[in-house]
């Protein structure tokens, strides 16, 4: 039996029957509880949670919360992107979850939080990855500091679930403006950790700015 088949059996028999994944508010990350032993939560978004099993550290399991749509669209995006180094890869999909290649690195949000330098080359890598996605007819959406990573010194896009949406999204362009106008002159040379309290404050101010000025 292959690794993937064994992992599918673990997910179906051990993880899904026990884990509790709830979406409390539409614009907030989902809430996860009761993850069984041997499973570790890697992160949560507004639609899904990502976990890893200790015996299969090379794979990330993305489980969608009940009532949250989007998994079919995400599968379509992975089928288009196929096996590209700037993105993860989907090895298996079902109605509830995906088995993906695990990206081992730091999100740009985590880098800012921990005081880790973000080089300009990482921004360029992500720009090139997004242009590649556009060349396939995709429309990159929801690209922000929690959805892009530094993996082995390279910029990588970690979440492509919204790449089939037709709306225009300025999140990445807005992040780049802040990177070049604020991060480079103030933080790049000597980068102190930025506590999550302040990052959440910036996130709320930015959300208010989008509501008021970017309708």
C-alpha positions in Angstrom: 0.0 0.0 0.0 1.4 3.4 -0.9 2.0 6.3 1.5 -1.0 8.2 0.1 -3.4 5.3 0.6 -2.2 4.7 4.1 -2.6 8.4 4.9 -6.1 8.4 3.3 -7.0 5.6 5.7 -5.7 7.5 8.7 -7.7 10.6 7.6 -10.9 8.7 7.1 -10.7 6.5 10.2 -9.0 8.7 12.7 -8.9 12.4 11.8 -12.3 13.2 10.3 -14.5 11.3 12.8 -12.8 13.1 15.7 -11.8 16.6 14.7 -14.1 19.6 15.2 -13.8 22.4 12.6 -16.2 25.3 12.8 -16.6 28.5 11.0 -17.8 31.1 13.6 -17.7 34.3 11.6 -17.3 34.7 7.9 -14.2 37.0 7.9 -12.4 35.3 10.8 -10.3 32.1 10.8 -12.2 28.9 11.5 -11.9 27.3 15.0 -10.4 23.8 15.3 -10.6 21.5 18.3 -10.3 17.8 19.3 -7.5 17.0 16.8 -6.4 13.4 17.6 -2.9 12.5 18.8 -0.3 12.3 16.1 -1.9 15.2 14.2 -0.6 18.7 14.4 -2.4 21.9 13.3 -0.2 23.9 10.9 -2.6 26.7 10.3 -6.2 27.9 9.8 -7.8 30.2 7.3 -11.3 31.5 6.8 -12.4 28.4 5.0 -10.2 25.5 6.0 -7.6 24.1 8.4 -4.3 22.5 7.5 -2.8 19.6 9.5 0.1 17.2 9.3 0.5 13.7 10.6 3.7 12.9 12.4 4.4 9.8 10.3 3.9 11.7 7.0 5.6 15.1 7.5 5.9 15.6 3.7 2.2 16.0 3.3 -0.3 18.7 4.4 -4.0 17.8 4.8 -6.3 20.7 4.1 -9.8 20.2 5.5 -12.7 22.5 4.7 -15.1 23.6 7.4 -18.7 22.4 6.9 -20.7 24.9 4.9 -17.6 26.5 3.4 -17.5 26.2 -0.4 -14.4 26.4 -2.6 -12.8 23.0 -2.6 -13.9 22.2 -6.2 -12.4 25.4 -7.4 -9.2 24.8 -5.6 -8.9 21.3 -7.2 -9.3 22.9 -10.6 -6.5 25.4 -9.9 -4.1 22.7 -8.8 -5.0 20.7 -11.9 -4.0 23.7 -14.0 -0.8 24.6 -12.2 0.2 21.0 -12.0 3.7 20.5 -10.5 5.2 24.0 -10.4 8.0 24.9 -7.9 6.4 28.2 -6.8 3.2 26.4 -5.5 2.2 23.4 -3.5 0.9 20.2 -5.3 -2.3 18.3 -4.9 -1.8 14.5 -4.6 -5.4 13.5 -3.6 -8.7 15.2 -3.3 -12.2 14.4 -1.9 -15.3 16.3 -1.2 -14.0 17.4 2.2 -10.2 17.6 2.1 -7.0 17.7 0.0 -3.7 16.0 0.4 -1.0 18.6 -0.6 2.8 18.8 -0.7 3.8 20.4 2.6 5.7 23.7 2.2 8.2 24.0 5.0 9.1 27.6 5.6 7.8 30.8 7.0 4.9 33.0 5.9 5.7 36.6 5.3 3.4 37.4 8.2 5.4 35.1 10.4 8.6 36.7 9.2 7.4 40.1 10.2 6.1 38.8 13.5 9.4 37.1 14.4 11.7 39.8 13.0 13.0 37.7 10.0 14.3 39.7 7.1 12.2 39.5 3.9 14.5 40.0 0.9 13.4 41.7 -2.3 14.1 38.5 -4.3 11.2 36.8 -2.4 8.8 39.6 -3.6 10.1 39.1 -7.1 9.6 35.3 -6.9 6.0 35.7 -5.9 5.4 38.3 -8.6 6.7 35.8 -11.2 4.6 33.0 -9.7 1.4 35.1 -10.0 2.2 36.0 -13.6 2.6 32.3 -14.3 -0.8 31.6 -12.8 -2.3 34.5 -15.0 -0.7 32.9 -18.1 -2.9 29.8 -17.4 -6.0 31.9 -17.4 -6.2 32.1 -13.6 -6.9 35.3 -11.6 -4.8 35.4 -8.4 -7.0 36.4 -5.4 -6.5 36.6 -1.7 -2.7 36.8 -2.0 -1.5 38.3 1.3 1.2 37.9 3.9 -0.3 34.8 5.5 -0.7 33.1 2.1 2.8 33.5 0.8 6.0 32.0 2.2 9.8 31.9 2.1 10.8 28.3 1.4 14.5 27.6 1.1 15.1 31.3 0.5 12.5 31.5 -2.3 9.1 33.1 -2.5 6.3 30.6 -2.7 2.5 31.0 -3.0 0.9 28.7 -0.3 -2.8 29.2 -1.0 -4.4 29.2 -4.4 -8.0 28.5 -3.4 -9.4 31.8 -4.7 -7.6 31.8 -8.1 -10.8 31.1 -10.1 -12.6 34.1 -8.7 -13.3 36.9 -11.3 -13.1 39.9 -9.0 -10.1 42.2 -8.9 -8.0 41.8 -5.8 -5.5 44.4 -4.7 -4.2 42.6 -1.5 -0.8 41.7 -3.0 -0.3 45.1 -4.7 -1.2 46.8 -1.4 1.3 44.6 0.5 4.0 45.4 -2.0 3.4 49.2 -1.6 3.7 48.8 2.2 6.8 46.6 1.7 8.7 49.2 -0.5 7.4 52.4 1.3 7.5 51.2 4.9 9.3 47.9 5.4 12.4 48.7 3.3 13.2 52.1 4.8 12.2 51.3 8.4 12.6 47.6 9.0 14.8 45.7 6.6 18.2 46.7 8.0 17.3 46.1 11.6 14.1 44.1 11.9 12.7 43.8 15.4 9.9 41.3 16.1 6.5 42.9 15.7 4.0 41.5 18.3 0.8 39.9 16.9 -1.3 42.5 18.8 0.1 45.3 16.5 -0.1 43.2 13.4 -3.8 42.5 14.1 -4.3 46.2 14.7 -2.8 46.9 11.3 -5.0 44.2 9.7 -8.2 45.8 11.2 -7.2 49.3 10.0 -6.4 48.0 6.6 -9.8 46.2 6.4 -11.5 49.5 7.4 -9.6 51.3 4.7 -10.7 48.8 2.1 -14.3 49.1 3.2 -14.2 53.0 3.1 -12.1 53.7 0.1 -11.9 50.5 -2.1 -15.5 49.6 -2.8 
